[in-house]
Amino acid sequence: MAGVYISWPFCAQKCTYCNFASGVHAKSTEVEYADALLREIAGHEWALRPDTVYIGGGTPSAADPAAIAAVLNAIPGRPWLEATIETAPGSFDTTKVEAWQAAGINRVSLGVQSFVKRELVRTGRRHDAEVVRNDVALLRDHGLDNINIDLIAGLPGQTSESWDESLAATIALDVPHVSV
């Protein structure tokens, strides 16, 4: 199965655990990056049509939905079996979800990392468990049921009890995929 991974290395803040090539940059840099990405995609000779597309980060959910749509429109193979956007909880709304769906997104990966407030604060995350529950409900309300929750095991100060709390909260949301 052929797939394409697009890195969108822009974030609202740099989380303490993150070692990815991402960070906080001026909006003009993000626009320049999108233009360069479109040029690179246009110049690529597609030996295989991709079956899947994944836009990861950084925080692509914080990007202008028109920029995400432009990038997706440049990639052949539509409709893909799966097209995923990585998100930070609380970084999207109905308008973005609808724009993503129109652009071909049919799976959302939520970078939850933990459901425990003290662990989230230590890592620099801005959401809480209620934000995650609301995001999952919003996605489901728009027919986006293919949801992944991303958790991190071994966060500083994490205990077996706090890990169990995050697992229980994840199980309660009944999403089809969890990555750890």
N, C-alpha and C positions, 0 to 999 in steps of 0.2 A: 504494500500500500504506500503510495507516494504522499508525502506531506510537506507543508511549508511552515516554517516558524518565522514569524516577524517579531523582531525585538523593538519594543517601544520604550526606550530607556529614560522616560521622564516621570518624575514623582513630585508630589506636593512636599514631601519630606523624606529624608533618608532614614530608614529604620535601622536600629542598632544591629540587628542580626544579618542584614543584607550584604552579600558579597557580590551581587550582580553588578555589571557595568551599567549603572543607572544613577540618577541624581536629580537635584533641583537645578533647573536651567531656565534662562529667559524664554518667554514664549516665542521670540523670534528664532531662537535656536531650534525649537520644536518644528516650526514652519519650514526652516531650511532643511532639517532632517527629513521631513515628509517629502519635500521636493526631491531630495537626493535619493530617497528610497524609491519613489516613483520612477525616476530615471534608471535606477539599477534594475528594477523589475521589468521595465520596458525593454531594456537591453539584454535580458536573459533569454537564452534559447531553451524553451521548455521541451526537453526530451520526453518527459512524462507529464501527464495532467495530474495535478494534485487531487487526492481524495479528501485530504484534511488540511485545514489551515488553523494555526494557533497564533494569536497575537498576545505576546507576553511582555513582561516589563522588568522593571518599571510599573507604571500604572496606566495602561492604555485606556482604562475606563474614564480617566480624567481628561483625555484628549477630546478635541473637537470631533463630534461624530462625523462631520463631513470629511475630515482627514482620514478617519478610519475607513469610511465608505470608499474614498478615492483609492486607498491602498488595496482594499478587497476587490474593487472593480478591475484593478490591473492584473489580478491573479486569475489564470484560467481554471477551468474545471467546475465552475458553478452550475448547478448547486452541488456543493461538496457534501460528502457523507457527514462531515462534522466541521463546523467552524466555531472556534472558541475564542472568547476574549477574557483575559485575566482582569480581575477587578479588585479594588480595595473597597471593603464595606463602607457604605455611605458616600461613595463617589459617583453615584448615578441616580437618575430619576426616570420617570415615565418617558420623557422625551428622548433620552438617550437609549433606553431599551427599545423603543419603537424604531429609532434610527438604525440601531445595530441589526434588528431583525430585517429591516428593509435592505440592509447591506449584505445579508446572508448569514449572520451569526445565529447559531442554533444551540449553543452551549456556553455557559458562563461559569468561570472558575473564580470563586470568592476566596481571597487571601485572608482568611479569618485568623489563622495562626493560633489563637487561643480564645476561649470564652471567659477567661478569668481576668477581671479588671486589673489587678496588680501586675499580672504578666504582660498585659497589653500596654500598660503605662511604661513599664521597664523597656519595652522594645520600641517605643515611639509610635505605636499604633493609636489612631484617634477614635476608633469605634468601640462599641460595647456589644454585649450579647443581643440587646434589643434592636440595635441597628441591623445586625445580621438577620435576625428573624424578620424584620420589616423588608429587607432586601430580598430574601427568599420568597416572601409573600408577593412582593411586587413582580418578581420574575415569573412566578406561577400565574399571577393574574393576567400576564401577557402571553401565556402559553409556553413560556420558556421553562420547561420542567427538567431539562438536561443540565443539572447543576452539580458542580464539584465544590466541596469545601476542602481547603488546604489548611492543614494543621502543622504545627512544629512541635516535635517531641524533644525534650531536653533543653527547653528555654531556661535561662538563668533564674534560679529560685523556684522552678517548677517542682512540685511534689507529686507523688503517686495520687494523692487525693485531688490535687488541682487538675492533673491529667485526666482522671476519671470524670471530673466535672466537665471538662471540654468534650470528652467522648460522649457523655450522656446528653449534652446539649446538641451535639452533632447528630446522634441517633434520633433524638426527638424531632429533628427537622426532616428526617426521612428522605435525604437526597440520594440520588443513584450512585454517586461516586465521592470518595474521600481520598485525598492524598496526604501522606504524612512524610 
